[in-house]
Amino acid sequence: MMVKVLVLMYLVNVAARPKMQSARRLQSLGAVVAEDLLAATGGDSCSVVFITDGSTSSFIVTKAWQQWRGAAVFQTDPRNQKNNVTDHLQLVRLARQVRQLSWCTVVVVVSHDPAFLAAFAEWSLRGRLLVWSTRLVVVTRLALPQLRALLPAYWTFAMMNALVLNMEGDSPHLKCVGYTYLPYSPSGATVQQVAVWTPKRGLYLRSDLLPFSEKFVNFHGADVLVTPQPFMPFWGGEQRQAPDGSLLSTLEGSDYQLLVAVAEALNFTIRILPSVSWGDAIQKVEERASFICPVYHIVMSVRVKRHDFTFTHEFSYLSFAMAKPSQKPQWQGLYYPLAEQVWLAVLAALILVPLVYKAVTYIQLKQREYRTSVAAVFQNMTGMLLGQNLPRRLPSTSSSRVLLAAWLVFALILGVAYRGNLTASLTLPKYPSRTETIPQLVEAVER
C-alpha cells in the first residue's frame, strides 16, 4: 500500500467558511452531516484526521471538509487494495503523531468498502491510533444488515468513542443516519440510531441518547473480565475452607478494594480471568480477552512502547514514626507478676486466717491460759507468708496446728508462683502496645 500524505495540519479560519451550493451539499453529504454533528456536540474546534480508501466518493467528502477546517489527510492507493501490515502501521503511526500533537482530535474514515473498514479497525487498534477522548466518525454507505454485523465485530467500532454516518436512499429521499454501538444497555448489546440528517430538516438528534455517549457509565449488571496478578499490598488473596469442605477464595488489597468501589458505582460484576504471569495478564488485555488489568502500573519506557498512559498516578504514602515503646523503672514492677484478683485473695486470706486462728485457739483453750493478741497472730502469719520465720510459740491443739500447716503450704505455693512470674517478667518484659492508627496517635502523643 502506498500511503500519500496529502495535507498535514493546515488551518483555515472558521469564520471565513464559504457558502456551498445546495448541489454541492448533496454531493458531499457525509461532510455536511459530520460538520453539523460535530458543531452540535462541541467537537467543531478539534483537529481532523482523514483516512480514506482513495475512491472518488471519499475524495469528494474530504475535499468539501477541507474548505473550512484544518486537517491531515491520509489516502491509500485504490489500485493496490491488498496492502501489507507494515504500510498499514506506517499510516497509523503518522496519524497517531497528529493525534498526540493535538489537544482534541476527530478521526474521520471515509469508505464504502466493508473490507477496508474491517482492515482499518484491525490496524488502528494494533497501532494505538485511538484513545477514548478521540472521536471516530465513519462516513460510509452500507446496507443496514452489513452495518449491524460490522459494528459489534470489531473493538474499534464497538468499544471506542465511535459513530457511523450511513448514507441511505437516493435523491430526493437521500438521508444520512447516525448509528452507534452500545455494548452495555438495559437490553444488552445493541446498535442504536442516534441522529438523522436530511437536506430539508437538517440534523435531528435523539433527546435520550447522545451521538458520542459515554458507553461505560452504567454496565447494567454485566460481567467484566479482569486479569490481576498477586502483588500485595495492592492485590492478593487466599483460600479458606468452608464448613462443607469446599475451598473459598477471598481477595484483598488496596487495588481490589478500589475496583470493588468502582464496580458498585458503575454497576458491574467482577469476574477473574486467570493469568500465569504479568506478561500473560497484559497480553490478555491487549487481545481484548480481558477488560482490565487492575494492578498499579508504573510508567516505564518499556511499557510506553506498548501502552498509552492516559493519566499518571503517583502513590504518596502518609505515615508517622515513633520510638519503640519501652518500660520505665517503677515500683509497680513488684506488683505486676500476679493479677489483681490474686492480690485481693491474698489480702482477704491474710485478714481472715488470723481471726480464724485466734477464734479456734480461744475456743479450745481457756482465756486464762492463752493471752496472745490478734496483732501478734497477724504478725506471725505475715512473717510465714513472706518466708521469714515460724511463730515462737507453736499451738498445742491439733486443729490450730492443721490451720497453721495449711497456711504454710499456701505461703509456699504463693511464693513459688510469685518468684516464677517475677523472673519471667524480667526476662521477657511485656512492652506497651504500639501506636498504629491516627486515633491512637492522638491519644498517645502529647501535642
Salt bridges, closest charged atoms under 4 A:
GLU35 OE2 - ARG17 NH2 1.82
ASP77 OD1 - ARG79 NE 3.17
ASP170 OD1 - ARG141 NH1 3.92
ASP208 OD2 - ARG206 NH2 2.63
ASP223 OD2 - ARG271 NE 3.68
GLU238 OE2 - ARG240 NH2 2.73
ASP280 OD2 - LYS284 NZ 2.79
GLU286 OE2 - ARG306 NH2 2.90
GLU286 OE2 - HIS307 ND1 3.65
ASP308 OD1 - ARG96 NH2 2.81
ASP308 OD2 - ARG99 NH2 3.62
ASP308 OD1 - ARG128 NH2 3.02
GLU436 OE2 - ARG434 NH2 3.05
